[in-house]
Amino acid sequence: MRVHNFGAGPATLPLPVLERVQAELLDYRGSGMSILESSHRGPHYDEAHRQTIADLRKLVGGAEDHEVLFMAGGARTQFSAVPMNLLGGGRADYLTTGRWSEMALEAGGRYGEVREVWTSEADGYDHVPDEGSVRIEEGAAYVHYTSNNTIRGTQYPYVPEVGSAPVVCDMSSDILSRPLDVDRFGVIYAGAQKNLGPAGVTIVLVRRDLLERSPADLPETLSYRAMAAKSSLLNTPPVFAIYVVGLVLQHLERNGGLAAAEARNRDKADLLYGAIDASGGYYRGHAREGSRSWMNVTFRLPSEELEKEFIAAAAAAGLVGLKGHRSVGGIRASLYNSLELAAVEALLELMAEFERTHG
Ligand SMILES: *Cc1c(COP(=O)(O)O)cnc(C)c1O
């Protein structure tokens, strides 16, 4: 029996995608072998590679000015790859809204001058900046922010306006959760294992004019320019992960694309926040109104003891992955694209019952 998986990542995948993987595992499309065993230079993988890029472009409406790269090392490696490729001798500005953006800032500082131009650390990272409230001085090599804060459960409802500097965004936990205007970004990066597929590949979209910034002496596999020149086939890419991402993208497309994904995600989040708000303070959301994430919903119960009991009761009912990140505790329900509405309905039922019996 499959459980309702609210885990933050690696996260739930669409059942039809898993079934497709299973069906074509032993004999991939007439090749007589699995995709796991196929050469990354052979025709079968080559088609999957190109198709995944084409499907990603289709979903976001082209992204004609950007290269789509598949890189290794997770989003965490991009914390360093971004400054290594883009900083030059310049200065970069960072908006810090949680642990991941803190780490990106720290990594940036190892390669040159970085400035923290906005942070909500003093408020326990319970909000993102109000639209239009961040002032960026001209001259930054780039401005970095994290669109969705997976651990704290906050999310930008808009793309920050930063003047002429390229915007670099860690979109690991909300990429393709809503329509995406790629043209507003210099670089978008995302580990696949939250919203796009399995762990092992990081999707990077880089605006082509930025490629010339990559210094010639970078390790090739970390160089946006070198990777783009070889269509991410410079070395062996994570073929299985890329193939599964491709299936997830096709699944998204078949189900109405990003506008439909947004509507489904909004419905799920509205349901859950509605239940939190209607509980009379029994369940308390962490994020401020206006900064609430629709991907990771974080909340507390009246005591840590009750939180433990709640997680156990949930597991007994087939609802797993609800434990908050170890650094903050509480409850975290991740509502990524692939989580079904039925899972949220089951969670609401559990919440009502738990409050009734433990109130
Ligand atoms: C999970 C996550 C990361 C880290 O991703 P890895 O692929 O494990 O390196 C970075 N940023 C955000 C926003 C995340 O959610």
The ligand as a MOL file (V3000), in Angstrom:
LIG
                    3D

  0  0  0     0  0            999 V3000
M  V30 BEGIN CTAB
M  V30 COUNTS 15 15 0 0 0
M  V30 BEGIN ATOM
M  V30 1 C 16.7580 20.9680 -0.3790 0
M  V30 2 C 17.2370 22.3340 -0.6750 0
M  V30 3 C 18.5940 22.6060 -0.9310 0
M  V30 4 C 19.6570 21.5300 -0.8650 0
M  V30 5 O 19.5230 20.6870 -1.9370 0
M  V30 6 P 20.5730 19.5080 -2.2450 0
M  V30 7 O 20.1260 19.0610 -3.5830 0
M  V30 8 O 20.4080 18.4950 -1.1560 0
M  V30 9 O 21.9260 20.1020 -2.2610 0
M  V30 10 C 18.9480 23.8900 -1.2510 0
M  V30 11 N 18.0440 24.8730 -1.3100 0
M  V30 12 C 16.7390 24.6610 -1.0560 0
M  V30 13 C 15.7730 25.7930 -1.1400 0
M  V30 14 C 16.2940 23.3820 -0.7340 0
M  V30 15 O 15.0030 23.1680 -0.4800 0
M  V30 END ATOM
M  V30 BEGIN BOND
M  V30 1 1 1 2
M  V30 2 1 2 3
M  V30 3 2 2 14
M  V30 4 1 3 4
M  V30 5 2 3 10
M  V30 6 1 4 5
M  V30 7 1 5 6
M  V30 8 2 6 7
M  V30 9 1 6 8
M  V30 10 1 6 9
M  V30 11 1 10 11
M  V30 12 2 11 12
M  V30 13 1 12 13
M  V30 14 1 12 14
M  V30 15 1 14 15
M  V30 END BOND
M  V30 END CTAB
M  END
